[in-house]
């Protein structure tokens, strides 16, 4: 093989001399445009789904009258503003976690599999520096260890608004908040177990979906309670 010939990465991708996927400008532009749509669309679609789930939990609640009474108590102290603050914080964290995807697609593909576990890509510097980029080990026990910790980091990135939503929702929707917390916990456990398997990327999808849906529903409950306190619902 010549020095200029493309190499093959662990996921059977063509890679350059630095070990990263080879991507042309057109592919990068298409990825950027798709990521931009995701960045703008997810808060709308995810927020709508979360609100729909939350309203359903309220509408079919066995203690609906008690919920209304608790909302009235909340409104008496203008507590709905705290709920709205929690919702804005939730959307902010979601944006901050999604924004790097704009640039992720400039250095790796959606099909780059376990390479996507890398939040940072390093390079050596100095006179004896080698050209290859430095990334997480993907294979074997080290790869599973790395992905298990990546899942933990992903939890830390996304859990703060969930914690805030649990605290703010419990006085109004105690049973619903507890149920969604259990679903979130199940999703995060499934995410970590799936991601740390030998397959890695893709095996975490079910856990990601459960955790995301429960998180969005908790945010939706904040909005439902706030809108009821304002007299909109």
N, C-alpha and C positions, 0 to 999 in steps of 0.2 A: 504494500500500500504506500502511495506517495505521501509526502508531507502535506500536500494540499488537499488530499482526499478527505471527505467527511468521515468522522468516526461514528460509532453507534453507542448510545448511552444505555443505561440499565433497562430502559423502557423501549428499546429498539427505535430510538429517535436519532436522527442525524445530529451530530454535535460538532461544534467547532473545536479548534485547538485548546480552548479554555475549558472544554467539557460541557458547556451550556448548549441548549438546542439552537440549531441554525434557523433563523427566521428572517424572511425578507421584509421590506418596508410595507408592502401591501398586506401581508399577514398581520403585522404589528398594528397597522391602522385599523384593520377590521376588528381586531381584538380590543383596541381602545374604544372604538365606537360601541361595541357590544357592552363593554364594562361601564361606559357612561350611561347607557340605557338602564343597566342594572342598578347603578348608583341612584338614579332618579326614580326608577320604577319600583324598586323593592319597598321603600317606605310607603308608597301608595298602595301597592298590592298587599304587602305584608300587613300594613296597618288596617286595611279594609277587612282582610281575613280575620285578624285579631279582634277587631271591633265586632264583626259578625258573630264570632264564637262567644265573645264576652256578653253581647246582648242576648244571645240564645241562653246562656247560663243564667242571666237575670230573668228573662221572660218565662222560663220554665222552672224557676226556683220554687221550692216548696215553701220557703219563708219569704215570699215576695213582699208581703206587708211589713214584715220586720226589717227587710232591707230598706224599704221606703222610709221607715221611721228612723233608721240609722243615718240615712242620707239627710233627713231633716235636721238631725242633731249636728251633722257635719256642716250643713249650710249655715246653721245658727252662729257658727264661729268662723265663717268664711274659709272652711277647710278645703273647699273645692279647689282653691288656688294651689294648695300643696299637691293635690292630685294632678293638676295640669302641669305643675313644675316637674313632677315625676315622669309624666308622659313626654315632655320636651326633653328631659334628660335621657330617656330611653331611646328616642329618635336620634339624639346626638351621638350616643355611643354606637348605635347602628351605623350611622354615617361614617364615623371615624374608623370602624372596623372594615367597612366596605371600600373606602377610598383607595387603599393601596392596590386594590384589584385593577385599577386603571393602569398601573405600571407593572403589575405582575404579568400581565399578558404581553408585555414588551420583552420579557426575558425567558418566559416558559409558556408552554401551551396548556390547554385544559386537559389534554391527554398525556401530559408529562408525568402523570401518576405521582409516585412518592417524592419526586423532586419538589412538588408543590408544598411539601411540609416545611420547606425552608422559608422562614420569615426574613432572613438576612442572607446575603451572599457575600463572602469575603474574598479578598485577594492578598497575596503576599506583596511586600514592598522591600526595597533594598537591592543591593547589587546582585545578590544571588537568588532573587525572587524567581519562582517558576511561574509560567503563564497561566496555569490552570486555576480556576476558581475553587474556593473551599466551601464545601457544602456538608450537610449531615450525611452520615453513613446510612444507606438505605437497606442493606441486606443483613440477614442473619439476626442474631440476638441484639446486636448494637442498633440495627434498624428498628426493631420492635421497641427497644428501650427509648429511642429517640422519638418515635411516633407516640408512644404512651405519654411522654412529657410534652409533646406538642399539643396533644389533646387537653392536657392539664392547663397549658398556657392559653389555649382557646377558651377554656372554661373561665379562666381569670379575666380574659378580655371581655367576655360577654355577661358575666354574672352580676356585676354591680347593679345594673338597672333591674335585674330580677329580684335581688335582695330588697332594693328600694320599693319595688312594686308589691312584694309580699308584705312589707311593713305597712305601707299606705293602704293596701286593699283589705287587710284583715279586719279592721274595725267595721267595714261595710259589708264585705263578702267573705266572712271567715271560712266557711266550708269550701267555697269555690277556690279561694286562694290556696287552701290546703291541698285540694285535689290537683290543681295545676302545678303546685310545688312538687308533688309526688311524681307527676308526669315529667316535669323538667329533670328531676333527679334520675328517673329511669332513662331518659334520653341521653343525659350526660354520661351515665355509666355505660350505656350501649355504644356511645360514641368512642369512649376511651378503649373499651374492649375490642371494638371493631377495628379501630385505627391501628391498634398494636398487634393485630394478627399479621401473619406472614404476607397476606394480600395487601394490607395497609389501605392505601387510598381507594375509596369506593365502599369499603366494608363499614365505614362510619356513617354512611348516608342515612340509614334509618334513625340512628341516634340523633343526628343533626336535625332531621325533620321533626322529631318529637320535641326536642329541646327548643327549637325555633317556634313551633306552633304554641307551645305552652308559654313561652316568653311573650309572644305577640298577644296571646289571650290575656295574660296578666296586665299588659299595657292597655289592652282594650277595656278591661274592667276599670282601670283608672279613668278612662275617658267616659265610660258609661256613668260612673258615679258622679263625676264632675258635671257632666251635662244634665243629669237629673237634679243635682244641687242647684244649678243655674236655672232650672225650670225649662230646659230645652227639650228633654225627653219626658 
